[in-house]
Amino acid sequence: ELADINNPLLMRLSNECPGTFQHSIAVSNLASDAAQRIGANVQLVRAGALYHDIGKLSNPAFFTENQHGVNPHDALPPERSAAIVINHVSDGLQLAERAGLPELIRDFIREHHGAGMAKYFYITYCKAHPGEDVDKSLFSYPGPNPRSRETSVLMMADSVEAASRSLKEHTREAITDLVNRIIDGQIADGLHNESALAFRDVAVIKEAFIKRLMTIYHSRIAYPSAPKPEASQDKAPVKAQ
C-alpha cells in the first residue's frame, strides 16, 4: 500500500515537486533491482525510496531537479544554502510522522545521506575562504549512517542516479567510472560501516547499477525521414481560366 504512487503524500510530491518525484521513481527502480540481486527486502527498498526525499516539499525550488532556469542558491551564502538542503531530512521526518509512516520507512529518510556532507556548498565555501578553519558541522547531515543493507542500497542508488543525469556521455566506461567513484567514495568516508553489507554485495550492487543505467541511457536508432514526393513531370501545367 505504501508503494502505491496514488498515496496522498506521493501524489502531493508528484504535483508540487515533479522533478523530485521522477528522481524518487528512478531511485526506487534502481535500488530495488540491486536489492533483489543481493537478497535484501525488495518491497521495503522500493517503498522507502519513494519517500526518502519528501522533505523537499518544504522548499521545492531549492533542489535542482525542480528548478526551471532560476537557482535561488545564487543569491545565498553557501552555509545558508547548505542548511536549507540539509533540512530536507528533518522536514521529511516531520511529514512522515504526520502521515503516520512506519518507522522502517522513516529510516530511509533519516539515513539516505547519513552523516555525509553537502559537498558542493562546502567546497564553494572553502574556495571563498582560503586558509580559514572551516566548521564542517555547518555542511554535514545529522545522520545516522545507514544501519541496514536496504538503507545502504538506497544511499548508493540516490547518489548514483542523481549524478548520472550530469554525465555528458553515457558510455559503459563513463557510467562504470561514475558508479565506482561514488560508491567507493562513500565507503572511504565510512558511511556504510554500520550496515551489514558484504564486499560481495557491493560488487553486485555496482554491476546492477551499471546495467540498469546502461539500459536507461541506451542510444536509440535515428529513424530516417520519409522522402518527399516529387512533382510529376508527365502532367501538363494547368492554365488559368
Order of alpha helices (4+ residues) and beta strands (2+ residues): alpha-alpha-alpha-alpha-alpha-alpha-alpha-alpha-alpha
